[in-house]
């Protein structure tokens, strides 16, 4: 068995004295592990860093085996990512989220979205906005998609300002007013506003969006798996606040 693909480095761990087990989110084959001979060498260590993009060939005698990777660098982002704390937390959060997806199943749109986020890692506001979109897509892929196109009560598409924390569906201003304290704010940036839109996105909007997706990830994904929401995500939100204040 063998195939060629492109992959985003999620993590690497030591194997023996000189080798490493590499975890990738590949373009066409999903999340895959493979052994890299000499992966701990001075030449390979800078390549096998989270956030980097690599070209790989995977080989194994049987499909269910761990297999071996031949790795060539495509785009080395790790050094630039390490220059910004927010970028470092962002790549860690992406890796943790992608590990929620079933192994060895193709999720091309999630692979593409993760790379777009990392391409904007030097802009915390844009990458945070893209991360909110990524988390919405992740919830959808896991079967817990949000419904934000119309009010769950009236069916209107106007003045959608809240989301029900139970159903994940939008609520308009008129219907939600009596229950405002129990509803989650729905920022405009989650209503089809592009990350590079001319309309300004405030830190308040970004934190509200991350709070919204975080609520459903924790309730529907992490808690049922007996896992805790990643600390790196909290650190990312705190770093956005710090960067905005400065």
Sine and cosine of phi, psi and omega as CSV:
sin_phi,cos_phi,sin_psi,cos_psi,sin_omega,cos_omega
0.00,0.00,0.72,-0.69,0.16,-0.99
-0.33,-0.94,0.47,-0.88,0.06,-1.00
-0.45,-0.89,0.34,-0.94,0.04,-1.00
-0.89,-0.45,0.55,-0.83,-0.04,-1.00
-0.29,-0.96,-0.03,-1.00,0.11,-0.99
-0.88,-0.47,0.58,-0.82,-0.08,-1.00
-0.60,-0.80,0.48,-0.87,0.08,-1.00
-0.99,-0.13,0.82,-0.57,-0.03,-1.00
-0.95,0.31,0.84,-0.53,0.05,-1.00
-0.99,-0.17,-0.59,0.81,-0.03,-1.00
-0.10,-0.99,0.24,-0.97,0.01,-1.00
-0.51,-0.86,0.61,-0.80,0.06,-1.00
-0.68,-0.73,0.47,-0.88,-0.07,-1.00
-0.90,0.44,0.60,-0.80,0.09,-1.00
-0.63,-0.77,0.95,-0.33,-0.04,-1.00
0.94,0.34,-0.39,-0.92,-0.07,-1.00
-0.99,0.12,-0.55,0.84,-0.15,-0.99
-0.81,-0.59,-0.27,0.96,-0.11,-0.99
-0.99,-0.14,0.12,-0.99,0.01,-1.00
-0.55,-0.84,0.52,-0.86,0.13,-0.99
-0.99,-0.14,0.87,-0.48,-0.09,-1.00
-0.98,-0.21,0.75,-0.66,0.06,-1.00
-0.95,-0.30,0.84,-0.54,-0.03,-1.00
-0.83,-0.56,0.50,-0.87,0.32,-0.95
-0.98,-0.19,0.96,-0.28,-0.08,-1.00
-1.00,0.01,0.33,-0.94,-0.05,-1.00
-0.91,0.41,-0.74,0.68,-0.14,-0.99
-0.92,-0.39,-0.21,0.98,-0.11,-0.99
-0.90,-0.44,0.07,1.00,0.03,-1.00
0.98,0.21,-0.36,-0.93,-0.03,-1.00
-0.99,0.16,0.82,-0.57,-0.13,-0.99
-0.67,-0.74,0.58,-0.81,0.13,-0.99
-0.95,-0.30,0.48,-0.88,0.06,-1.00
-0.32,-0.95,0.43,-0.90,0.01,-1.00
-1.00,0.00,0.74,-0.67,0.06,-1.00
-0.93,-0.36,0.94,-0.35,0.06,-1.00
-0.93,0.37,0.75,-0.67,-0.04,-1.00
0.96,0.27,0.31,0.95,-0.06,-1.00
-0.92,0.39,-0.26,0.97,0.02,-1.00
-0.99,-0.17,0.18,0.98,0.00,-1.00
-0.95,0.30,0.29,-0.96,0.01,-1.00
-0.88,0.47,-0.52,0.86,0.00,-1.00
-0.96,0.29,-0.66,0.75,-0.13,-0.99
-1.00,0.08,-0.49,0.87,-0.09,-1.00
-0.83,0.55,-0.67,0.74,0.04,-1.00
-0.91,0.41,-0.42,0.91,-0.01,-1.00
-0.98,0.19,-0.60,0.80,-0.09,-1.00
-1.00,-0.02,0.78,0.62,0.01,-1.00
-0.94,-0.35,0.64,-0.77,0.00,-1.00
-0.81,0.59,0.71,-0.70,-0.01,-1.00
0.98,-0.19,-0.35,0.94,0.02,-1.00
-0.96,0.27,0.45,-0.89,0.05,-1.00
-0.94,-0.34,0.77,-0.64,-0.07,-1.00
-0.74,-0.68,0.44,-0.90,0.18,-0.98
-0.99,-0.11,0.72,-0.70,-0.10,-0.99
-0.69,-0.72,0.42,-0.91,0.21,-0.98
-0.82,-0.57,0.80,-0.60,-0.02,-1.00
-0.95,-0.31,0.71,-0.70,0.00,-1.00
-0.70,-0.72,0.62,-0.78,0.08,-1.00
-0.34,-0.94,0.42,-0.91,0.03,-1.00
-0.94,0.34,-0.64,0.77,0.05,-1.00
-0.81,-0.59,0.49,-0.87,-0.07,-1.00
-0.87,0.50,-0.55,0.83,-0.06,-1.00
-0.98,0.18,-0.10,1.00,0.01,-1.00
-0.96,0.27,0.34,-0.94,0.06,-1.00
-0.86,0.52,-0.74,0.68,0.05,-1.00
0.99,0.10,0.14,-0.99,-0.02,-1.00
-0.85,-0.52,0.61,-0.80,0.07,-1.00
-0.96,-0.27,0.69,-0.73,0.34,-0.94
-0.97,-0.23,0.81,-0.59,-0.18,-0.98
-0.85,-0.53,0.71,-0.70,0.13,-0.99
-0.77,-0.64,0.67,-0.74,-0.02,-1.00
-0.93,0.35,0.61,-0.79,0.10,-1.00
-0.90,-0.44,-0.79,0.62,0.00,-1.00
-0.56,-0.83,0.92,-0.39,-0.06,-1.00
-0.99,-0.10,0.98,-0.20,-0.05,-1.00
-0.99,-0.14,-0.28,0.96,-0.24,-0.97
-0.82,0.57,-0.68,0.73,-0.04,-1.00
-0.88,0.47,-0.69,0.73,0.02,-1.00
-0.92,0.39,-0.61,0.79,0.01,-1.00
-0.89,0.47,-0.64,0.77,-0.05,-1.00
-0.94,0.35,-0.21,0.98,0.01,-1.00
-0.98,0.22,-0.29,0.96,-0.05,-1.00
-0.80,-0.60,0.82,-0.57,0.00,-1.00
-0.87,0.50,-0.67,0.74,-0.01,-1.00
-0.88,0.48,-0.64,0.77,0.01,-1.00
-0.91,0.41,-0.63,0.78,0.00,-1.00
-0.90,0.43,-0.70,0.71,0.04,-1.00
-0.91,0.42,-0.60,0.80,-0.04,-1.00
-0.89,0.45,-0.71,0.70,0.00,-1.00
-0.92,0.39,-0.54,0.84,0.06,-1.00
-0.92,0.39,-0.67,0.74,0.02,-1.00
-0.90,0.43,-0.67,0.74,0.02,-1.00
-0.86,0.50,-0.70,0.72,0.00,-1.00
-0.89,0.46,-0.69,0.73,0.01,-1.00
-0.89,0.45,-0.68,0.73,0.00,-1.00
-0.90,0.43,-0.69,0.72,-0.04,-1.00
-0.91,0.41,-0.43,0.90,0.06,-1.00
-0.95,0.31,-0.18,0.98,0.08,-1.00
-0.97,0.23,-0.34,0.94,-0.01,-1.00
-0.98,0.19,0.50,-0.86,0.04,-1.00
-0.85,0.52,0.66,-0.75,-0.01,-1.00
-0.94,0.34,0.59,-0.81,0.08,-1.00
0.89,0.46,0.48,0.88,0.14,-0.99
-0.88,-0.48,0.70,-0.72,-0.08,-1.00
-0.95,0.30,0.79,-0.62,0.12,-0.99
-0.71,-0.70,0.95,0.33,-0.11,-0.99
-0.85,0.53,-0.65,0.76,-0.04,-1.00
-0.92,0.39,-0.53,0.85,0.03,-1.00
-0.96,0.29,-0.61,0.79,0.07,-1.00
-0.88,0.48,-0.74,0.67,-0.01,-1.00
-0.89,0.46,-0.70,0.72,-0.01,-1.00
-0.89,0.46,-0.67,0.74,0.01,-1.00
-0.88,0.47,-0.65,0.76,0.01,-1.00
-0.93,0.36,-0.59,0.81,0.05,-1.00
-0.90,0.44,-0.67,0.74,0.03,-1.00
-0.86,0.51,-0.73,0.68,-0.05,-1.00
-0.94,0.35,-0.43,0.90,0.09,-1.00
-0.93,0.38,-0.34,0.94,0.01,-1.00
-0.93,-0.36,0.40,0.92,-0.08,-1.00
-0.89,0.46,-0.38,0.93,0.00,-1.00
-0.99,0.14,-0.02,1.00,0.06,-1.00
-0.85,-0.53,1.00,-0.08,-0.10,-1.00
-0.83,0.56,-0.62,0.79,-0.05,-1.00
-0.92,0.39,-0.71,0.71,0.00,-1.00
-0.92,0.38,-0.69,0.72,-0.02,-1.00
-0.91,0.42,-0.58,0.82,0.05,-1.00
-0.92,0.39,-0.65,0.76,0.05,-1.00
-0.89,0.46,-0.70,0.71,0.02,-1.00
-0.91,0.41,-0.55,0.83,0.03,-1.00
-0.90,0.43,-0.61,0.79,0.06,-1.00
-0.87,0.49,-0.71,0.70,0.04,-1.00
-0.88,0.48,-0.66,0.75,0.01,-1.00
-0.87,0.49,-0.70,0.72,-0.03,-1.00
-0.93,0.37,-0.54,0.84,0.10,-0.99
-0.90,0.44,-0.68,0.73,0.03,-1.00
-0.92,0.40,-0.59,0.81,0.04,-1.00
-0.90,0.44,-0.71,0.70,0.05,-1.00
-0.86,0.52,-0.65,0.76,0.03,-1.00
-0.89,0.46,-0.70,0.71,-0.02,-1.00
-0.90,0.43,-0.49,0.87,-0.01,-1.00
-1.00,-0.01,0.02,1.00,0.06,-1.00
1.00,-0.02,0.30,0.95,-0.02,-1.00
-0.79,-0.62,0.65,0.76,-0.07,-1.00
-0.88,0.47,0.55,-0.83,0.05,-1.00
-1.00,0.07,0.50,-0.87,0.04,-1.00
-0.90,-0.45,0.98,-0.20,-0.13,-0.99
-0.89,-0.45,0.22,0.98,-0.10,-0.99
-1.00,0.06,-0.41,0.91,-0.02,-1.00
-0.46,-0.89,0.34,-0.94,-0.02,-1.00
-0.94,0.35,0.75,-0.66,-0.02,-1.00
-0.91,0.41,-0.41,0.91,-0.05,-1.00
-1.00,0.00,-0.80,0.61,-0.12,-0.99
-0.98,-0.20,-0.34,0.94,-0.05,-1.00
1.00,0.09,-0.02,1.00,0.00,-1.00
-0.95,0.31,0.43,-0.90,0.05,-1.00
-0.96,-0.28,0.12,0.99,-0.06,-1.00
-0.98,-0.19,0.55,-0.84,0.08,-1.00
0.77,0.64,0.79,0.61,0.08,-1.00
-0.99,0.11,0.94,-0.33,-0.14,-0.99
-0.82,-0.57,-0.13,0.99,0.01,-1.00
-0.68,-0.74,0.21,-0.98,0.10,-1.00
-0.73,-0.69,0.70,-0.71,0.07,-1.00
-0.93,0.36,0.83,-0.56,0.00,-1.00
-0.93,0.36,-0.20,0.98,0.02,-1.00
-1.00,-0.07,-0.76,0.65,-0.10,-0.99
-1.00,-0.04,-0.35,0.94,-0.08,-1.00
0.96,0.29,0.40,0.92,-0.02,-1.00
-0.92,-0.40,0.50,-0.87,-0.06,-1.00
-0.94,0.33,0.45,-0.90,0.06,-1.00
-0.73,-0.69,0.73,-0.68,-0.02,-1.00
-0.98,0.18,0.24,-0.97,-0.07,-1.00
-0.86,0.52,-0.73,0.69,-0.08,-1.00
-0.89,0.45,-0.72,0.69,-0.06,-1.00
-0.97,0.24,-0.48,0.88,-0.09,-1.00
-1.00,-0.04,-0.18,0.98,-0.08,-1.00
-0.79,0.62,-0.73,0.68,-0.03,-1.00
-0.91,0.41,-0.32,0.95,-0.07,-1.00
-0.90,-0.44,0.35,0.93,-0.15,-0.99
-0.82,0.57,-0.62,0.79,-0.06,-1.00
-0.92,0.38,-0.36,0.93,-0.04,-1.00
-0.99,-0.15,-0.10,1.00,-0.05,-1.00
-0.98,-0.18,0.36,-0.93,0.04,-1.00
-1.00,-0.09,0.72,-0.69,0.04,-1.00
-0.88,0.48,0.64,-0.77,0.04,-1.00
-0.93,-0.36,0.98,-0.21,-0.01,-1.00
-0.95,0.32,0.49,-0.87,-0.04,-1.00
-0.87,0.50,-0.49,0.87,-0.05,-1.00
-0.89,0.46,-0.26,0.97,0.03,-1.00
-1.00,-0.06,0.01,1.00,0.01,-1.00
-0.96,-0.28,0.88,0.47,0.10,-0.99
0.90,0.43,0.36,0.93,0.10,-0.99
-0.99,0.11,0.80,-0.60,-0.05,-1.00
-0.96,0.30,0.53,-0.85,0.00,-1.00
-0.86,0.52,-0.48,0.88,-0.01,-1.00
-0.98,-0.19,0.38,0.93,0.00,-1.00
-0.90,0.44,0.48,-0.87,0.05,-1.00
-0.93,0.36,-0.40,0.92,0.02,-1.00
-0.95,0.32,0.83,-0.56,-0.09,-1.00
-0.90,0.43,0.61,-0.79,0.08,-1.00
-0.95,-0.32,0.85,-0.53,-0.06,-1.00
-1.00,0.00,0.31,-0.95,0.06,-1.00
-0.89,0.45,-0.50,0.87,0.05,-1.00
-0.89,0.45,-0.68,0.74,0.03,-1.00
-0.90,0.43,-0.69,0.72,-0.01,-1.00
-0.89,0.45,-0.69,0.72,0.00,-1.00
-0.92,0.39,-0.58,0.81,0.04,-1.00
-0.91,0.40,-0.65,0.76,0.02,-1.00
-0.91,0.42,-0.68,0.74,0.02,-1.00
-0.93,0.36,-0.56,0.83,0.07,-1.00
-0.91,0.42,-0.64,0.76,-0.02,-1.00
-0.90,0.43,-0.81,0.59,0.00,-1.00
-0.91,0.41,-0.59,0.81,0.02,-1.00
-0.89,0.46,-0.61,0.79,0.02,-1.00
-0.86,0.51,-0.73,0.69,-0.07,-1.00
-0.97,0.23,-0.52,0.86,0.10,-1.00
-0.91,0.42,-0.69,0.72,-0.02,-1.00
-0.92,0.39,-0.72,0.69,-0.08,-1.00
-0.94,0.34,-0.68,0.74,-0.14,-0.99
-0.99,-0.11,-0.34,0.94,-0.12,-0.99
-0.87,-0.49,-0.86,0.52,-0.12,-0.99
-0.95,0.33,-0.75,0.66,-0.03,-1.00
-0.89,0.46,-0.73,0.68,0.04,-1.00
-0.87,0.50,-0.41,0.91,0.03,-1.00
-1.00,-0.04,0.13,0.99,-0.03,-1.00
0.86,0.51,0.62,0.78,0.03,-1.00
-0.88,-0.47,0.35,-0.94,0.09,-1.00
-0.99,-0.15,0.53,-0.85,0.10,-0.99
-0.87,0.50,0.61,-0.79,-0.11,-0.99
-0.90,0.43,0.73,-0.68,0.06,-1.00
-0.88,0.48,-0.51,0.86,-0.02,-1.00
-0.87,0.49,-0.50,0.87,0.01,-1.00
-0.94,0.34,-0.66,0.75,0.07,-1.00
-0.89,0.45,-0.67,0.74,0.02,-1.00
-0.89,0.45,-0.60,0.80,0.04,-1.00
-0.90,0.44,-0.71,0.70,0.01,-1.00
-0.89,0.46,-0.68,0.73,0.02,-1.00
-0.90,0.44,-0.61,0.80,0.01,-1.00
-0.93,0.38,-0.60,0.80,0.07,-1.00
-0.88,0.47,-0.68,0.73,0.02,-1.00
-0.89,0.45,-0.68,0.73,-0.01,-1.00
-0.90,0.43,-0.70,0.71,0.00,-1.00
-0.90,0.43,-0.62,0.78,0.02,-1.00
-0.92,0.39,-0.64,0.77,-0.01,-1.00
-0.92,0.40,-0.55,0.83,-0.02,-1.00
-0.99,0.15,0.00,0.00,0.00,0.00
